[in-house]
Amino acid sequence: MAIGLEVEKLKASYQPDGNNVTALEDISFSLEPGETCAIVGPSGCGKSTLIHALANLVRYNSTPTVLDGKIIWDSNPRIGTVFQEHTLLPWKTIFENVALGLRVGKFKNIEIQKRLSPVLGDLGLAGLEDRYPSQISGGQRHRASIARSLALNPGVLLMDEPFSSLDALTREKLQDLYIEIWKKHSITTLIVTHNIEEAVCMGSKIIVLEGPPGKIRGSVDNPMFGQEGLRDNQDFYKLCIKIRLLLEGK
Amino acid sequence: MNATNKWKSYSGATVAILTVWWGFSYILPNLNLPTPLQVAISFPGVIKEGLWWHFIVSFYRVAASILLGTAFALPIGLIAGRSERLNKIVSPFISLLYPIPKIVFLPIFILLFGFGDWSKIALISFIIFFQIVVTTRDGAKAVSQQMIIAMHSLNASNWDIYRHTVIPATLPKVFTALRITTGTAIAVLFFAESFATQAGIGYAIMYFWGRFDQVGMFCGIVAMAFLGIIYFEFWDLLEKTFCGWTKLV
């Protein structure tokens, strides 16, 4: 079941070499259950820090991060995270990589099989289960990485520039695939990206960050989200230009 | 490398070594080197007369040393590689003790453990420990932080992270270290067996040498080569079983 999220006056700072560096400042926004939101901003504005903070991964960073403010999940958060790199384990088959979260969660084999079968099918990975990450394409690796998070049936999915290392066509295919999955499961999704078109494709709400330190410059609703043939629509490009101007501070 | 290719490369190397050996035995008659054929003819007899027993003793000593040294080195290396705190404690000891030629401690080990197997096993384990611990620590340290963060995002415990990520990522480096330590272990074993013992290939080689039995001595050297091959093949087999993914294209 999808869950909602409220972030209130979030501040994050870290001490890379003893000096305090503020990565995020006064970040406030909320997501309804099942809503998708794209956060777009230039490199270094704290997008990845935001994902790490929301996923509660910051305490594992090599440098201590101080968080201030509130992150309120409206129920017990089952958070899935998809990273910029696919982070699949090269010594495990695709099946074992996708099953990793379930293995860690001590699920029984029969339950793992039951859960993985539809996820692998949804992400077009059926037939690739016995291959290793080095034996499949970059796009397939990213699909496996998304499948690994979806297998845990998350209430919210956080995506940290998940398609940025892919070529344009593969990236668009994966964006469309993810929207199909979202239509089926209505997972609350927060994706950060530096790509404006990707933000317009993936977010029903688009938040523009500036920085460093990362602050919200503005937000735009995207009524076109989820429409068929979105990229052929003139309004799609108009919205991209609007967001670009917002990013440029014009 | 598949079995046929391996067989071919072993055959090629053997022919090359035997040719050089044969050449030397003819070019330098003053050295009184036996020819490979003389050694090959005598080898079954020397084995039967007792070299087999020396072989088993040496095999056991190397196996016990590697097991003992690795049993201590692996956990320390794996934890030190991921824990800055433990690494700060372990690193100065490694830096101070690793460069010392530890063979100089043989008299101390003999005093501590006597003339039997344990003094030799303890010495070789001590040497192996440092080689494995350094490689394992550096291998564990090199595991991508992004992979660890991804594991945390799946709610993995520290044990899960070791089991699914750090250990498999470090294993190929451990096998490389084991191959290197096998050579070191056999070299140290020869030295340790060359005095204060009456068993082991090292002892047998020195025994034949003392009797000017060059053929017997070379049978011992060939037995030592076999000892190394068995261990190398064993590491290859284990690596193929546990790290097959490194050979994928």
Contacts between the chains, C-beta under 8 A, distances in Angstrom:
chain1	res1	chain2	res2	distance
A	52	B	149	7.5
A	55	B	153	5.8
A	57	B	149	5.4
A	57	B	152	5.6
A	57	B	153	6.0
A	60	B	148	7.0
A	60	B	149	5.9
A	60	B	152	5.1
A	61	B	149	7.9
A	62	B	145	6.6
A	79	B	153	7.5
A	80	B	153	7.6
A	81	B	150	7.5
A	81	B	153	4.0
A	83	B	146	6.4
A	83	B	149	7.4
A	83	B	150	5.9
A	83	B	153	7.8
A	85	B	146	5.7
A	87	B	144	7.9
A	87	B	146	5.7
A	87	B	147	5.6
A	87	B	149	8.0
A	87	B	150	3.8
A	89	B	147	7.1
A	89	B	164	6.5
A	89	B	165	6.4
A	89	B	168	7.1
A	90	B	245	5.7
A	91	B	168	4.3
A	91	B	169	7.5
A	91	B	243	7.3
A	91	B	245	4.5
A	92	B	164	7.6
A	92	B	168	8.0
A	100	B	154	5.9
A	100	B	164	6.5
A	101	B	154	4.0
A	101	B	155	7.2
A	103	B	164	7.6
A	104	B	151	7.8
A	104	B	154	5.3
A	104	B	155	6.1
A	104	B	156	4.8
A	104	B	157	7.6
A	104	B	160	4.9
A	104	B	164	7.5
A	105	B	155	6.8
A	132	B	245	5.5
A	132	B	248	5.3
A	134	B	245	7.4
A	134	B	248	5.1
A	134	B	249	7.5
A	135	B	248	6.0
A	135	B	249	7.7
A	148	B	154	7.4
A	149	B	153	7.8
A	152	B	154	7.2
